[in-house]
Amino acid sequence: MTAPPMTGRGLAVQLKDLTRVYGSVRALDGFDLEIDPGEMIVLLGPSGCGKTTALRILAGLDRATSGTVSVGGRDVTRVPANKRDMGMVFQAYSLFPHMTVIDNVAFGLRLRGTGRAARRERAGAMLDLVGLHTQADRYAHELSGGQQQRVALARALAFEPSVLLLDEPLSALDAKVRVQLRDEIRRVQLEVGTTTLFVTHDQEEALAVADRVGVMNAGRLEQLAPPTELYSAPATPFVGAFVGLSNRLPAHVEGAEAVVLGQRVPVLAGSATGEGLALVRPESIGLVADPGATTTVTSVGFLGPVSRVHCALEDGTDVLVQLASSAATQLRPGDRVALTVSPAPVLVVGR
C-alpha cells in the first residue's frame, strides 16, 4: 500500500523571545528559534536547560510567561493544544491497550470525523510507511518497544500535522533499537516533509538526524547550526565542552593562530587572546612512537573500529587521542610517544 500524498510540505515555525518562569526558576530566558518548512531541528542540552519546556510551549501544553509562538505566519500563542494541528510522540508510547494497532493509528482521524473507510486506508498507509503493515490487527502488548514507538509515530503523522513534535522518543529503548529507530524516524520525516522539533539529551542522536542542532544552556540557545558545523566550529565554550569530547590544552594565541603542543593552528572566532586553553578534538591529535619523547601512554581503550589512548604530558596534563584501532594495537601503557595536532581551527577559552 502506498501512502496518500501529504497535502502540505510543512510550515515555518517561529518562537520569539520566549520566557517561562516557575517561581524563582527561569526555564526559558529570551529563547528564540526559527524552523524552516520541512526542516528537522533537534534541541540538545543537559537536564533542566529548557528544551522540553520550549517544545511544550510550541505544543500548547504549557504557556510562556512572555513571548510569541507562530506557525505558518499565524500567531498561535494563545491557541489551545487541540487546535494547533500538531502530531506528538513522547518517551512513553501512550498507545490504547484495548485498540488494535490500526485503530490506534486511526484514532486522530476518527476524532476529526474522517469516515471509517478513509481513515483505515490512511492508517494502513502510515503503518506501511513505518514497516508495520503486517501488525495492523495486533494489540500494543504484543509488540516490542521499538514497534510500539513506530505505531506512535504513525499515529502522529496519520492526520497530516503541520508540525511533528518528538520529546525524547527513543530514551526508553535499548541501544541497538534506538539507533535503528532514529534512522527510521529521519527517513519517514524526510519522506513526508513535516516540519519537526525533536528534543533529546543524546548527542549522537542529535548529530545523526538533524538538519540543524540547537544547543541549549540555562534557558537560552547557545548555538544553532548544522551538525558538522556545530561539532567542528563551536561558537561558545559551553558548546565546545558539551558536544563531543575535547581536550583542554595549554595554548598561546598570537593573532589568528594559537600555539598548541608546540604547533601553530588557526583559532575560531570568539577565542580568547593571550594565554588560554584550546579545545582540541581527540581525533585531531596524532601520535607516533618515539622512545626519546617526554609524553607517555597511560591507557588504551578498545572501542571496536576506533581506540582511545590516554597520554600524559611531561607536566602531567592528560591528553585523549582517538585513532583507528589498527593503529593502536601495538601501544602499551608506558610507551613514549610524540603528539601532533591537525591544522583544524580550534576554540581557545580562558584559563
Phi, psi and omega in degrees: 000137179257136181294135174302148183296146176289147181282341179215165182252024179102152182243156176288145179236138176225123171251118189239120173050046181283135167234148174218117184246128173245099183062244180265001184259128175259094182292324173233140187223079181074046185277127178236137177204132173238131179244127180285156177304129178079003183273149171253115174256134175247125174267127185233141177171171181289168177302136178085007183278347177108002186294317179289326176300316179299316179296317182294326177291319176298322180288339185089008179276346177219157182243132179292147173293323174204165181106176184228155176235126179233141177229122181061031180082000181257130178286116180244018185308320183254010180279131180294159185304319185286358178248008185265353176058051180238137175268142186226138175229127183244177178301315175280133187291328175055039175276150178282118186293336183272358180253149173290169179303312183293327178289326174299314182294325183277356188302313180297325178292323179295320178298331181271005175083015178291138180298156186303312183296317182292320182288327177290326177295314180294316180297318178298321179294322178292323176295324176296321180298323181262010174076029183233025182297333180283350182257012190305324186261009177273171177250162186305319184292348179268001183249157173284169178301317179296321178292320178298321179290329174295320177297318179299322178294315179299319179297319181293331183266346190300322183269014176058064182291155177285333180219140175251130182243127182235114183249101181048050189290345187247359190291342180271000185258157178286165192303314184293316179294323180300316179295316180298316185285328178297321178293325178294316179300317180295319179299314182294317181298319178293324183291318183269341175074026181279133173301130190225136170244122186239127180249132179205159171255359184269112184297315181300318178300312182298312183292333184282330190246343191278148162286316173220147178248132174253119179266123183253148178208122176053044174082004180236158177269113181283321180201142175231116187199161172302152184307316182295321179291319180301319183285317186272339183222066179299139184274338182223159176303324180298313181297316180300324181277329186278321185269116179074189178256141178219139167278147174248097188251140178306136183216151173237118183271128177231099182067237182266009181230160174231145175266116182231126183051037177079006181238153180267131177225151178293154177249150178278157175302142180091000180289153175291162176252161180071224181278140179193196178237125179272132176271107187242125180294145180302326181283352177269003178247131177249163177216151175223146178297135180205097183303338181268359182283163180259358178268136186238136173289130179253332177198156177229122180247122181272126180234037182086242183292338178237160174231151177246126185245123175267133179233151177246125174289173183301327180273004178096354179300130179275134178235127178261127180241132176246128182211169179301139182300328178298334180271351183254357188297332183268355183279140179224151175306136182100343178296145176265134183221154172256137183256145175234156179240130179292158183281017179292141180300146181234156173264128178252125181249163179293154180290000000 
